[in-house]
């Protein structure tokens, strides 16, 4: 995943699509935070 300076997704690779099930058209322009599934502890996101 490549984001712009504001954190919006500009590019994803095929592995991203394979893992998440989202197409490029679905994610371009979105902030990666949309991927957060409330089942992951907040500390993991801080580490990333």
PDB file of N, CA, C and O in Angstrom:
ATOM      1  N   UNK A   1       0.838  -1.157   0.000  1.00  0.00           N
ATOM      2  CA  UNK A   1       0.000   0.000   0.000  1.00  0.00           C
ATOM      3  C   UNK A   1       0.888   1.227   0.000  1.00  0.00           C
ATOM      4  O   UNK A   1       1.875   1.297   0.732  1.00  0.00           O
ATOM      5  N   UNK A   2       0.529   2.188  -0.824  1.00  0.00           N
ATOM      6  CA  UNK A   2       1.199   3.491  -0.849  1.00  0.00           C
ATOM      7  C   UNK A   2       0.134   4.538  -0.579  1.00  0.00           C
ATOM      8  O   UNK A   2      -0.944   4.522  -1.172  1.00  0.00           O
ATOM      9  N   UNK A   3       0.460   5.447   0.330  1.00  0.00           N
ATOM     10  CA  UNK A   3      -0.467   6.534   0.650  1.00  0.00           C
ATOM     11  C   UNK A   3       0.149   7.870   0.288  1.00  0.00           C
ATOM     12  O   UNK A   3       1.364   7.989   0.132  1.00  0.00           O
ATOM     13  N   UNK A   4      -0.705   8.877   0.155  1.00  0.00           N
ATOM     14  CA  UNK A   4      -0.218  10.230  -0.069  1.00  0.00           C
ATOM     15  C   UNK A   4       0.128  10.872   1.270  1.00  0.00           C
ATOM     16  O   UNK A   4       0.035  10.220   2.310  1.00  0.00           O
ATOM     17  N   UNK A   5       0.520  12.128   1.256  1.00  0.00           N
ATOM     18  CA  UNK A   5       0.946  12.826   2.472  1.00  0.00           C
ATOM     19  C   UNK A   5      -0.183  12.947   3.506  1.00  0.00           C
ATOM     20  O   UNK A   5       0.084  13.099   4.698  1.00  0.00           O
ATOM     21  N   UNK A   6      -1.424  12.882   3.058  1.00  0.00           N
ATOM     22  CA  UNK A   6      -2.560  12.959   3.974  1.00  0.00           C
ATOM     23  C   UNK A   6      -2.986  11.579   4.489  1.00  0.00           C
ATOM     24  O   UNK A   6      -3.898  11.475   5.310  1.00  0.00           O
ATOM     25  N   UNK A   7      -2.329  10.532   4.010  1.00  0.00           N
ATOM     26  CA  UNK A   7      -2.620   9.186   4.470  1.00  0.00           C
ATOM     27  C   UNK A   7      -3.671   8.462   3.647  1.00  0.00           C
ATOM     28  O   UNK A   7      -4.110   7.380   4.037  1.00  0.00           O
ATOM     29  N   UNK A   8      -4.082   9.020   2.534  1.00  0.00           N
ATOM     30  CA  UNK A   8      -5.075   8.373   1.679  1.00  0.00           C
ATOM     31  C   UNK A   8      -4.390   7.402   0.722  1.00  0.00           C
ATOM     32  O   UNK A   8      -3.322   7.698   0.186  1.00  0.00           O
ATOM     33  N   UNK A   9      -4.998   6.266   0.516  1.00  0.00           N
ATOM     34  CA  UNK A   9      -4.403   5.209  -0.305  1.00  0.00           C
ATOM     35  C   UNK A   9      -4.348   5.648  -1.767  1.00  0.00           C
ATOM     36  O   UNK A   9      -5.343   6.083  -2.345  1.00  0.00           O
ATOM     37  N   UNK A  10      -3.161   5.521  -2.341  1.00  0.00           N
ATOM     38  CA  UNK A  10      -2.950   5.825  -3.761  1.00  0.00           C
ATOM     39  C   UNK A  10      -2.712   4.559  -4.583  1.00  0.00           C
ATOM     40  O   UNK A  10      -3.003   4.528  -5.779  1.00  0.00           O
ATOM     41  N   UNK A  11      -2.184   3.520  -3.943  1.00  0.00           N
ATOM     42  CA  UNK A  11      -1.839   2.291  -4.662  1.00  0.00           C
ATOM     43  C   UNK A  11      -1.886   1.111  -3.704  1.00  0.00           C
ATOM     44  O   UNK A  11      -1.509   1.225  -2.538  1.00  0.00           O
ATOM     45  N   UNK A  12      -2.354  -0.022  -4.211  1.00  0.00           N
ATOM     46  CA  UNK A  12      -2.247  -1.292  -3.495  1.00  0.00           C
ATOM     47  C   UNK A  12      -1.705  -2.333  -4.468  1.00  0.00           C
ATOM     48  O   UNK A  12      -1.892  -2.215  -5.679  1.00  0.00           O
ATOM     49  N   UNK A  13      -1.036  -3.346  -3.939  1.00  0.00           N
ATOM     50  CA  UNK A  13      -0.529  -4.393  -4.814  1.00  0.00           C
ATOM     51  C   UNK A  13      -1.493  -5.581  -4.823  1.00  0.00           C
ATOM     52  O   UNK A  13      -2.421  -5.620  -4.014  1.00  0.00           O
ATOM     53  N   UNK A  14      -1.296  -6.533  -5.707  1.00  0.00           N
ATOM     54  CA  UNK A  14      -2.209  -7.682  -5.796  1.00  0.00           C
ATOM     55  C   UNK A  14      -2.324  -8.479  -4.501  1.00  0.00           C
ATOM     56  O   UNK A  14      -3.383  -9.042  -4.222  1.00  0.00           O
ATOM     57  N   UNK A  15      -1.265  -8.539  -3.711  1.00  0.00           N
ATOM     58  CA  UNK A  15      -1.320  -9.282  -2.445  1.00  0.00           C
ATOM     59  C   UNK A  15      -2.322  -8.637  -1.491  1.00  0.00           C
ATOM     60  O   UNK A  15      -3.029  -9.340  -0.770  1.00  0.00           O
ATOM     61  N   UNK A  16      -2.388  -7.313  -1.481  1.00  0.00           N
ATOM     62  CA  UNK A  16      -3.365  -6.608  -0.649  1.00  0.00           C
ATOM     63  C   UNK A  16      -4.770  -7.059  -1.017  1.00  0.00           C
ATOM     64  O   UNK A  16      -5.579  -7.363  -0.141  1.00  0.00           O
ATOM     65  N   UNK A  17      -5.058  -7.103  -2.309  1.00  0.00           N
ATOM     66  CA  UNK A  17      -6.377  -7.522  -2.783  1.00  0.00           C
ATOM     67  C   UNK A  17      -6.645  -8.969  -2.374  1.00  0.00           C
ATOM     68  O   UNK A  17      -7.750  -9.306  -1.947  1.00  0.00           O
ATOM     69  N   UNK A  18      -5.643  -9.809  -2.505  1.00  0.00           N
ATOM     70  CA  UNK A  18      -5.787 -11.219  -2.142  1.00  0.00           C
ATOM     71  C   UNK A  18      -6.098 -11.388  -0.659  1.00  0.00           C
ATOM     72  O   UNK A  18      -6.974 -12.167  -0.285  1.00  0.00           O
ATOM     73  N   UNK A  19      -5.374 -10.655   0.177  1.00  0.00           N
ATOM     74  CA  UNK A  19      -5.530 -10.792   1.624  1.00  0.00           C
ATOM     75  C   UNK A  19      -6.833 -10.176   2.126  1.00  0.00           C
ATOM     76  O   UNK A  19      -7.522 -10.772   2.953  1.00  0.00           O
ATOM     77  N   UNK A  20      -7.172  -8.989   1.632  1.00  0.00           N
ATOM     78  CA  UNK A  20      -8.318  -8.261   2.166  1.00  0.00           C
ATOM     79  C   UNK A  20      -9.616  -8.506   1.412  1.00  0.00           C
ATOM     80  O   UNK A  20     -10.701  -8.384   1.980  1.00  0.00           O
ATOM     81  N   UNK A  21      -9.506  -8.851   0.129  1.00  0.00           N
ATOM     82  CA  UNK A  21     -10.703  -9.000  -0.681  1.00  0.00           C
ATOM     83  C   UNK A  21     -11.192  -7.707  -1.289  1.00  0.00           C
ATOM     84  O   UNK A  21     -12.174  -7.705  -2.031  1.00  0.00           O
ATOM     85  N   UNK A  22     -10.519  -6.595  -0.987  1.00  0.00           N
ATOM     86  CA  UNK A  22     -10.887  -5.298  -1.547  1.00  0.00           C
ATOM     87  C   UNK A  22     -10.176  -5.077  -2.874  1.00  0.00           C
ATOM     88  O   UNK A  22      -8.996  -5.402  -3.009  1.00  0.00           O
ATOM     89  N   UNK A  23     -10.878  -4.532  -3.845  1.00  0.00           N
ATOM     90  CA  UNK A  23     -10.259  -4.193  -5.130  1.00  0.00           C
ATOM     91  C   UNK A  23      -9.619  -2.808  -5.021  1.00  0.00           C
ATOM     92  O   UNK A  23      -9.889  -2.052  -4.088  1.00  0.00           O
ATOM     93  N   UNK A  24      -8.768  -2.498  -5.994  1.00  0.00           N
ATOM     94  CA  UNK A  24      -8.132  -1.185  -6.015  1.00  0.00           C
ATOM     95  C   UNK A  24      -9.180  -0.074  -6.067  1.00  0.00           C
ATOM     96  O   UNK A  24      -9.055   0.934  -5.372  1.00  0.00           O
ATOM     97  N   UNK A  25     -10.207  -0.260  -6.887  1.00  0.00           N
ATOM     98  CA  UNK A  25     -11.255   0.759  -7.001  1.00  0.00           C
ATOM     99  C   UNK A  25     -11.965   1.019  -5.679  1.00  0.00           C
ATOM    100  O   UNK A  25     -12.433   2.131  -5.435  1.00  0.00           O
ATOM    101  N   UNK A  26     -12.046   0.011  -4.833  1.00  0.00           N
ATOM    102  CA  UNK A  26     -12.732   0.159  -3.550  1.00  0.00           C
ATOM    103  C   UNK A  26     -11.920   0.923  -2.511  1.00  0.00           C
ATOM    104  O   UNK A  26     -12.490   1.517  -1.595  1.00  0.00           O
ATOM    105  N   UNK A  27     -10.591   0.915  -2.645  1.00  0.00           N
ATOM    106  CA  UNK A  27      -9.766   1.512  -1.587  1.00  0.00           C
ATOM    107  C   UNK A  27      -9.052   2.794  -1.972  1.00  0.00           C
ATOM    108  O   UNK A  27      -8.658   3.561  -1.094  1.00  0.00           O
ATOM    109  N   UNK A  28      -8.875   3.046  -3.256  1.00  0.00           N
ATOM    110  CA  UNK A  28      -8.168   4.265  -3.667  1.00  0.00           C
ATOM    111  C   UNK A  28      -8.892   5.486  -3.104  1.00  0.00           C
ATOM    112  O   UNK A  28     -10.100   5.646  -3.272  1.00  0.00           O
ATOM    113  N   UNK A  29      -8.123   6.338  -2.434  1.00  0.00           N
ATOM    114  CA  UNK A  29      -8.668   7.553  -1.846  1.00  0.00           C
ATOM    115  C   UNK A  29      -9.120   7.402  -0.407  1.00  0.00           C
ATOM    116  O   UNK A  29      -9.385   8.401   0.262  1.00  0.00           O
ATOM    117  N   UNK A  30      -9.215   6.160   0.091  1.00  0.00           N
ATOM    118  CA  UNK A  30      -9.614   5.944   1.475  1.00  0.00           C
ATOM    119  C   UNK A  30      -8.401   5.963   2.383  1.00  0.00           C
ATOM    120  O   UNK A  30      -7.270   5.761   1.941  1.00  0.00           O
ATOM    121  N   UNK A  31      -8.654   6.208   3.652  1.00  0.00           N
ATOM    122  CA  UNK A  31      -7.616   6.123   4.653  1.00  0.00           C
ATOM    123  C   UNK A  31      -7.527   4.671   5.123  1.00  0.00           C
ATOM    124  O   UNK A  31      -8.562   4.030   5.303  1.00  0.00           O
ATOM    125  N   UNK A  32      -6.325   4.135   5.327  1.00  0.00           N
ATOM    126  CA  UNK A  32      -6.183   2.742   5.758  1.00  0.00           C
ATOM    127  C   UNK A  32      -6.917   2.396   7.050  1.00  0.00           C
ATOM    128  O   UNK A  32      -7.107   1.218   7.353  1.00  0.00           O
ATOM    129  N   UNK A  33      -7.328   3.396   7.807  1.00  0.00           N
ATOM    130  CA  UNK A  33      -8.053   3.111   9.056  1.00  0.00           C
ATOM    131  C   UNK A  33      -9.346   2.349   8.811  1.00  0.00           C
ATOM    132  O   UNK A  33      -9.867   1.717   9.729  1.00  0.00           O
ATOM    133  N   UNK A  34      -9.876   2.396   7.589  1.00  0.00           N
ATOM    134  CA  UNK A  34     -11.115   1.657   7.328  1.00  0.00           C
ATOM    135  C   UNK A  34     -10.915   0.154   7.506  1.00  0.00           C
ATOM    136  O   UNK A  34     -11.889  -0.585   7.649  1.00  0.00           O
ATOM    137  N   UNK A  35      -9.681  -0.300   7.498  1.00  0.00           N
ATOM    138  CA  UNK A  35      -9.388  -1.722   7.657  1.00  0.00           C
ATOM    139  C   UNK A  35      -9.478  -2.194   9.105  1.00  0.00           C
ATOM    140  O   UNK A  35      -9.548  -3.395   9.369  1.00  0.00           O
ATOM    141  N   UNK A  36      -9.475  -1.260  10.028  1.00  0.00           N
ATOM    142  CA  UNK A  36      -9.447  -1.636  11.438  1.00  0.00           C
ATOM    143  C   UNK A  36     -10.712  -2.397  11.821  1.00  0.00           C
ATOM    144  O   UNK A  36     -11.825  -1.882  11.710  1.00  0.00           O
ATOM    145  N   UNK A  37     -10.520  -3.612  12.267  1.00  0.00           N
ATOM    146  CA  UNK A  37     -11.630  -4.441  12.756  1.00  0.00           C
ATOM    147  C   UNK A  37     -11.547  -4.433  14.266  1.00  0.00           C
ATOM    148  O   UNK A  37     -10.564  -4.935  14.810  1.00  0.00           O
ATOM    149  N   UNK A  38     -12.474  -3.919  14.935  1.00  0.00           N
ATOM    150  CA  UNK A  38     -12.419  -3.701  16.383  1.00  0.00           C
ATOM    151  C   UNK A  38     -11.980  -4.896  17.214  1.00  0.00           C
ATOM    152  O   UNK A  38     -12.103  -4.874  18.439  1.00  0.00           O
ATOM    153  N   UNK A  39     -11.477  -5.926  16.574  1.00  0.00           N
ATOM    154  CA  UNK A  39     -11.006  -7.092  17.298  1.00  0.00           C
ATOM    155  C   UNK A  39      -9.502  -7.055  17.525  1.00  0.00           C
ATOM    156  O   UNK A  39      -8.969  -7.902  18.242  1.00  0.00           O
ATOM    157  N   UNK A  40      -8.815  -6.099  16.934  1.00  0.00           N
ATOM    158  CA  UNK A  40      -7.373  -5.986  17.091  1.00  0.00           C
ATOM    159  C   UNK A  40      -7.072  -4.994  18.206  1.00  0.00           C
ATOM    160  O   UNK A  40      -7.592  -3.878  18.193  1.00  0.00           O
ATOM    161  N   UNK A  41      -6.243  -5.380  19.166  1.00  0.00           N
ATOM    162  CA  UNK A  41      -5.908  -4.455  20.263  1.00  0.00           C
ATOM    163  C   UNK A  41      -5.274  -3.169  19.733  1.00  0.00           C
ATOM    164  O   UNK A  41      -4.473  -3.205  18.798  1.00  0.00           O
ATOM    165  N   UNK A  42      -5.627  -2.060  20.322  1.00  0.00           N
ATOM    166  CA  UNK A  42      -5.112  -0.753  19.902  1.00  0.00           C
ATOM    167  C   UNK A  42      -3.594  -0.709  19.930  1.00  0.00           C
ATOM    168  O   UNK A  42      -2.988  -0.024  19.106  1.00  0.00           O
ATOM    169  N   UNK A  43      -2.972  -1.414  20.847  1.00  0.00           N
ATOM    170  CA  UNK A  43      -1.516  -1.397  20.940  1.00  0.00           C
ATOM    171  C   UNK A  43      -0.871  -1.927  19.649  1.00  0.00           C
ATOM    172  O   UNK A  43       0.218  -1.487  19.282  1.00  0.00           O
ATOM    173  N   UNK A  44      -1.526  -2.854  18.966  1.00  0.00           N
ATOM    174  CA  UNK A  44      -0.980  -3.368  17.713  1.00  0.00           C
ATOM    175  C   UNK A  44      -0.932  -2.286  16.646  1.00  0.00           C
ATOM    176  O   UNK A  44       0.006  -2.238  15.850  1.00  0.00           O
ATOM    177  N   UNK A  45      -1.924  -1.431  16.624  1.00  0.00           N
ATOM    178  CA  UNK A  45      -1.937  -0.353  15.634  1.00  0.00           C
ATOM    179  C   UNK A  45      -0.875   0.693  15.960  1.00  0.00           C
ATOM    180  O   UNK A  45      -0.307   1.303  15.054  1.00  0.00           O
ATOM    181  N   UNK A  46      -0.609   0.899  17.229  1.00  0.00           N
ATOM    182  CA  UNK A  46       0.446   1.832  17.627  1.00  0.00           C
ATOM    183  C   UNK A  46       1.796   1.299  17.149  1.00  0.00           C
ATOM    184  O   UNK A  46       2.636   2.069  16.684  1.00  0.00           O
ATOM    185  N   UNK A  47       2.007  -0.009  17.260  1.00  0.00           N
ATOM    186  CA  UNK A  47       3.264  -0.619  16.830  1.00  0.00           C
ATOM    187  C   UNK A  47       3.460  -0.506  15.328  1.00  0.00           C
ATOM    188  O   UNK A  47       4.578  -0.327  14.846  1.00  0.00           O
ATOM    189  N   UNK A  48       2.342  -0.616  14.583  1.00  0.00           N
ATOM    190  CA  UNK A  48       2.448  -0.521  13.124  1.00  0.00           C
ATOM    191  C   UNK A  48       2.830   0.874  12.725  1.00  0.00           C
ATOM    192  O   UNK A  48       2.970   1.160  11.536  1.00  0.00           O
TER     193      UNK A  48
END
